[in-house]
């Protein structure tokens, strides 16, 4: 009986993890690098454009996963892909300066309710947190990162660095859009990479037709599983009495 209970518990746990974690079947997008550079001072932000016009669904979320595997970029708090800005627009331009001048669609919520950050690892020497994150290093501090503007100062000097966020090696940054964005008629995603060292080519960027659904803590999932098992046991007892 205990083995059956344990087996059922494990099964329910993995079912719940799958249900909560698998929020959408996101698809990766490919980028073309635009000519020139933009940004703050130093002005070394490379801008990349992805044409989303051929995607046959409305977009509700975008996620960026660093996959540089410790190559390129700086160390410590500046490890991993350094994001200067992210923008959606119905206009296609070919230069970094023209992209920086676009108004962009007002569909990003850069607060903690619309932006979800999973910090990656730092390369030695280790700092208390990644650059552009909050005091705990667990969320983006947009007053520093300013992800709605191509204004990153491409330096690791403190003071001096400003206008971007570092993801860390393997870090994930996801955005739930405030409203669905149609791809019909032309839609373009622009990403700014501080330092222009090609790190964006080592990242995975996905778009999805569903908002980001944060995965509950394992303890929460476990409690839900116990509750479901209790309901199953109660139902069996009632069946036996009938």
C-alpha positions as CSV (number, residue, x, y, z in Angstrom):
1,X,0.0,0.0,0.0
2,X,2.8,2.4,0.9
3,X,4.6,1.6,-2.4
4,X,1.4,2.4,-4.3
5,X,1.0,5.6,-2.5
6,X,4.6,6.7,-3.1
7,X,4.3,5.8,-6.8
8,X,1.1,7.7,-7.1
9,X,2.7,10.7,-5.4
10,X,5.7,10.7,-7.7
11,X,3.4,10.4,-10.8
12,X,1.2,13.3,-9.6
13,X,4.3,15.4,-8.9
14,X,5.7,15.1,-12.4
15,X,2.2,15.6,-13.9
16,X,1.9,18.9,-12.0
17,X,5.4,20.0,-12.9
18,X,4.7,19.3,-16.5
19,X,1.3,21.2,-16.5
20,X,2.8,24.3,-14.8
21,X,6.1,24.4,-16.6
22,X,4.9,23.8,-20.1
23,X,3.1,27.1,-20.6
24,X,3.5,27.3,-24.3
25,X,5.2,25.7,-27.3
26,X,7.6,28.7,-28.1
27,X,9.4,28.9,-31.4
28,X,12.9,30.3,-31.8
29,X,13.6,33.3,-34.1
30,X,16.6,34.2,-36.2
31,X,18.2,37.6,-36.4
32,X,20.0,39.8,-38.9
33,X,22.6,42.3,-37.6
34,X,21.9,45.9,-38.6
35,X,24.6,48.2,-39.8
36,X,26.4,50.6,-37.4
37,X,26.2,50.9,-33.7
38,X,24.1,52.9,-31.2
39,X,23.9,53.2,-27.4
40,X,25.2,55.6,-24.7
41,X,28.8,56.3,-24.0
42,X,30.8,54.4,-25.1
43,X,28.5,53.8,-28.1
44,X,29.0,50.1,-28.7
45,X,25.5,48.5,-28.9
46,X,25.0,46.2,-31.8
47,X,21.3,45.9,-32.9
48,X,19.7,42.7,-34.3
49,X,16.4,42.5,-36.1
50,X,14.1,39.4,-36.4
51,X,11.3,39.4,-39.0
52,X,8.2,37.9,-37.2
53,X,5.8,38.5,-40.1
54,X,5.7,34.8,-41.1
55,X,4.6,33.6,-37.7
56,X,1.0,32.5,-37.8
57,X,-0.1,33.5,-34.3
58,X,-0.4,36.6,-32.1
59,X,2.6,37.0,-29.8
60,X,2.1,37.3,-26.0
61,X,5.5,36.6,-24.7
62,X,9.2,36.7,-25.5
63,X,12.1,34.9,-23.8
64,X,15.9,35.2,-24.0
65,X,18.1,32.4,-22.8
66,X,21.9,32.9,-22.7
67,X,23.8,30.0,-24.2
68,X,27.3,31.4,-24.5
69,X,28.7,28.7,-22.2
70,X,31.2,31.1,-20.6
71,X,32.5,32.4,-23.9
72,X,32.7,36.1,-24.8
73,X,31.8,39.1,-22.7
74,X,33.2,40.0,-19.3
75,X,33.3,38.4,-15.9
76,X,31.6,38.8,-12.5
77,X,28.5,40.9,-12.6
78,X,28.9,41.4,-16.3
79,X,28.8,37.7,-17.2
80,X,26.7,36.4,-20.0
81,X,24.6,38.2,-22.6
82,X,24.2,42.0,-21.9
83,X,20.8,43.2,-23.1
84,X,20.6,47.0,-23.8
85,X,17.0,47.1,-25.0
86,X,14.2,45.0,-26.6
87,X,11.5,46.4,-28.9
88,X,8.7,45.3,-31.2
89,X,7.8,47.5,-34.2
90,X,5.8,47.3,-37.4
91,X,8.6,49.2,-39.1
92,X,11.7,47.5,-40.6
93,X,14.9,49.5,-40.6
94,X,18.5,48.5,-41.5
95,X,20.7,50.5,-39.2
96,X,21.3,50.5,-35.4
97,X,20.7,54.3,-35.2
98,X,17.4,54.0,-37.1
99,X,16.3,51.2,-34.8
100,X,17.1,53.3,-31.7
101,X,14.9,56.1,-33.1
102,X,11.8,53.9,-33.5
103,X,9.1,54.5,-31.0
104,X,8.3,50.8,-30.6
105,X,5.0,49.2,-29.6
106,X,4.0,50.0,-26.0
107,X,3.5,46.3,-25.0
108,X,6.3,45.7,-22.6
109,X,5.9,45.8,-18.9
110,X,9.4,46.1,-17.4
111,X,8.2,45.8,-13.8
112,X,8.4,42.6,-11.9
113,X,4.8,41.8,-12.9
114,X,5.7,41.6,-16.6
115,X,9.4,40.7,-16.6
116,X,10.7,37.4,-15.2
117,X,14.4,36.9,-14.6
118,X,16.3,33.7,-13.8
119,X,20.0,34.7,-13.2
120,X,22.7,32.7,-14.8
121,X,26.1,32.0,-13.2
122,X,29.0,34.4,-13.0
123,X,32.5,33.9,-14.2
124,X,35.2,34.4,-11.6
125,X,35.6,36.8,-9.8
126,X,32.1,36.5,-8.4
127,X,30.2,39.7,-7.5
128,X,27.1,39.8,-5.1
129,X,24.7,40.1,-8.1
130,X,24.6,40.6,-11.9
131,X,24.6,44.1,-13.3
132,X,21.3,45.8,-13.8
133,X,19.4,43.6,-11.3
134,X,17.7,44.4,-8.0
135,X,19.3,44.4,-4.6
136,X,18.8,40.6,-4.4
137,X,19.9,39.9,-7.9
138,X,16.6,38.1,-8.6
139,X,14.8,40.6,-10.8
140,X,15.7,43.3,-13.3
141,X,16.1,46.8,-11.9
142,X,14.8,48.8,-14.9
143,X,15.9,52.1,-13.5
144,X,19.4,50.9,-14.3
145,X,18.7,48.5,-17.2
146,X,16.3,50.9,-19.1
147,X,15.3,48.1,-21.4
148,X,12.9,50.4,-23.3
149,X,15.8,52.4,-24.7
150,X,19.0,51.7,-26.7
151,X,21.2,53.7,-24.3
152,X,23.7,51.3,-22.8
153,X,27.1,52.5,-21.8
154,X,29.4,49.8,-23.1
155,X,31.8,49.6,-20.2
156,X,32.5,47.5,-17.1
157,X,33.7,50.5,-15.2
158,X,31.8,51.4,-11.9
159,X,30.7,54.2,-12.0
160,X,30.2,54.3,-15.8
161,X,28.3,51.2,-16.7
162,X,24.6,51.9,-17.2
163,X,21.5,51.2,-19.4
164,X,21.6,47.4,-19.6
165,X,21.2,44.1,-17.7
166,X,23.6,41.1,-17.7
167,X,22.0,37.7,-17.8
168,X,24.9,35.6,-16.6
169,X,25.8,32.3,-18.2
170,X,22.6,30.4,-18.9
171,X,20.4,33.2,-17.5
172,X,16.8,33.6,-18.7
173,X,14.9,36.8,-19.2
174,X,11.2,36.5,-20.2
175,X,8.6,39.2,-21.0
176,X,4.9,38.8,-20.8
177,X,3.4,41.4,-23.1
178,X,0.6,43.6,-21.9
179,X,-1.5,42.6,-25.0
180,X,-1.4,40.2,-27.9
181,X,0.6,41.5,-30.9
182,X,-0.5,40.5,-34.4
183,X,2.2,39.5,-36.8
184,X,0.0,40.1,-39.9
185,X,1.0,43.2,-41.9
186,X,4.6,43.0,-40.6
187,X,6.2,42.8,-37.2
188,X,9.8,43.1,-36.2
189,X,11.7,42.3,-33.0
190,X,14.8,44.4,-32.2
191,X,17.4,43.4,-29.6
192,X,20.4,45.5,-28.5
193,X,23.6,43.8,-27.4
194,X,26.1,45.9,-25.4
195,X,29.7,45.6,-26.5
196,X,29.0,44.3,-30.0
197,X,30.9,41.1,-29.4
198,X,28.4,38.7,-31.1
199,X,26.9,37.2,-27.9
200,X,23.4,37.4,-29.3
201,X,24.3,34.7,-31.8
202,X,25.0,32.4,-28.8
203,X,21.5,33.0,-27.3
204,X,18.2,31.4,-27.8
205,X,15.3,33.9,-28.3
206,X,11.7,32.5,-28.5
207,X,8.3,34.0,-29.1
208,X,5.1,32.4,-27.9
209,X,1.3,32.8,-28.2
210,X,0.9,32.6,-24.4
211,X,1.9,34.8,-21.5
212,X,4.7,33.7,-19.2
213,X,3.4,31.5,-16.4
214,X,5.8,31.3,-13.5
215,X,6.4,27.8,-12.2
216,X,5.2,27.3,-8.6
217,X,7.8,26.5,-5.9
218,X,8.4,22.7,-5.6
219,X,6.8,22.8,-2.1
220,X,3.6,24.3,-3.6
221,X,3.4,21.6,-6.2
222,X,4.0,18.9,-3.5
223,X,1.2,20.3,-1.4
224,X,-1.1,20.3,-4.4
225,X,-0.1,16.7,-5.1
226,X,-0.9,15.7,-1.5
227,X,-4.2,17.4,-1.8
228,X,-5.1,15.5,-5.0
229,X,-4.1,12.2,-3.4
230,X,-6.2,13.0,-0.4
231,X,-9.2,13.6,-2.7
232,X,-8.5,10.3,-4.5
233,X,-8.4,8.5,-1.2
234,X,-11.5,10.1,0.0
235,X,-13.3,9.2,-3.2
236,X,-12.3,5.5,-2.9
237,X,-13.5,5.4,0.7
238,X,-16.9,6.8,-0.3
239,X,-17.1,4.2,-3.1
240,X,-16.4,1.4,-0.7
241,X,-19.2,2.5,1.6
242,X,-21.7,2.8,-1.2
